[in-house]
Amino acid sequence: MNALKSHRWFIKKEEDFMLTRWKKWIAAGVGFLILFAFSILSVAHLLAADPIVGEWNYTTSNHWVRGVPPAGKPSKGILVISQGGDPLKMEFKSGMVFSPPELKYFAGKKKGEEYIFSNSAKVDNEGGVAKNTCNLKMISSNHFKGKSYSEYSNSGITFSWGFDIELKR
């Protein structure tokens, strides 16, 4: 009888040991699943595109000029804003003509509630430099408005011009 009790006690202890072991494995598995889920959510949040990223239909209005060149005329076209890190990139795909052509590419950053894009380039054989800035604010995720400012300078001579710009999807 003693041997039978001893055998039952041994089986009970072995069952308790196996149950405890399975509980630990299940707890570890659940812990890893929770960690994995949080990791996925964190990565998805980091990879979520900024609302300004994408293809936009743009229009310009309220053109002005200070200096000799004539004021520009309202225009419309397509521009694309992409994000491959920092800075943001903006490219005018159609509508306006840029001379030299590299001026259609802008680098930008988000600063508070505003997106600021800019570029500059040597534009003639006399050392003239053009600088462009475009500031945009979000009205909604499918609508941005802002102002564009451009300046040409060479040997103390400066001309400037600008316009309002609106982006819609």
N, C-alpha and C positions, 0 to 999 in steps of 0.2 A: 504494500500500500504506500509506503514511504517513497518507493521508486516511482510510482504513478504520480504522486503529488509533486515530486521533484521534476518529473518530465513535463507535467502541466505548467508548472511555474516557469520552466525553461521556455516552453512554447509561448506562453503569455509574454515573457520578457522579449522574445524574438519578434513577436507581433508588434509590441509597443515600439521597439527599436525601428522596425520597418515603417510603421505609421509615422513616427517622428521624422524619419529620413524623407519620406514622401512629402510631408508637410513643408520641410525645408526646401525641397526641389520646387514645389509648387510656388512657395513664397518668392524664391529667387526668380522663377520664370515670370511671375506677375510683375515683380520689380523691374526686370529687363524690358518687359512690354511697355510699362509705364514710361520708363526712361526713353525707349525708342519713340513712343508717341510724342513726348515732349520735344525730342530732338527733331523730328519731322516738322512739327509745328514751328519751331524756332527757325529752321532752315527755310521753310515756306515763307515766313514773315520777312526774313532777310532778302529773299529772292523776289519778293513782290515788287513789281515795277512801280516807279513813281507815276502819279497820274498824268504827268506831262509827257511821258514817253509814248511815242506812237506817231502815226501819220495825221497831219492836220491840213484842213483847208484854211488858208489865211486871206484876209483882206486888209488893205491899208487905206487910211483916210487922213484928212487934216494935215496935208503935207505943207511944210514951211521951209524957208531957206534964209540964211544970213550970208551975204556975199554975192559974188558974180553969177554962179550957176543958176539955172532956172529951177524952181521948185518941182519936185516929182509929181506924178499924177497917180491917183488911186489905182491900185493894182490888186490882183488876186492870183492865187496859185496854190501849190502844195509844198509843205515843208515837213521834214521828218526829224523827230527828236529821239535820240537813242541813248541808252545807258549801258556802258560796258565797264562800269566802275566810276571813277571820278576823273575827269569832269564829265558832265552831260555833253552830248554833241547835237548840234542843230545844223541841218542842211536844207537850203532852199532848193527844191527839186524843179520848180517851174514858176513862171510868173515874172519875177524880176531878173534883170540882166546884171551880172557882176563883172567888173573889170578891175583887176585881173580875176579870173574865175575862182581862185582860191578864197576870195572874200565871201563866197556863198557858204563857207563852213565856219561855224561858231563853236566855241567851247563855253560851257556854262556850269553854274552851281546854284543850288538853292540856298538862299540866305534869308532866314526867317520865313515870311510869307511870300517872298518874291524870288523869282528865277531870273538870274542875270547872265546873259550870253554876250560874248564879245569876240572880236578878232581885230587884226591889224595887218597891213601889208604895205610894202613899197609899191607905188602904183605908176611911177613914171621914171624916165631916165634922168630926171633932175633931182632925185632924192625926195620927192613928195611921198608922204605917208598918209594912208587913210586908216582911220580907226572907227569901228562900229560897235555900238552897244544896243542891246535889246532887253528891256526889263518887262517881265510878264507876271501877272497875278491871276490866280485861279478864281474864276467866277463859279464854275461847277466842274465836275470831272471831265466834261465834254466842252468846256468853254473857258478860254483864257483871254485876257486883254492886257495891253501894255503900250509902251512907247519905245520907239527906235530913235537913236541919235547917232549921227555920223559926222565926222570931221576930217577935212583934208588940211594938211599943213606942209609948208615948204618955205624955208628961209624967212620966217617971220610972217608969212602970208597964211591966213587961216580962213577957211570957209566951213560952214556947218549947215546941216539940214536934218530933217527928221519927219516923223509921221507917227500916227497912232496905228497900232496893229491889233487885229483880233483873230484868234484861232478857234475853229469849231470843227467837231468831228461830224 
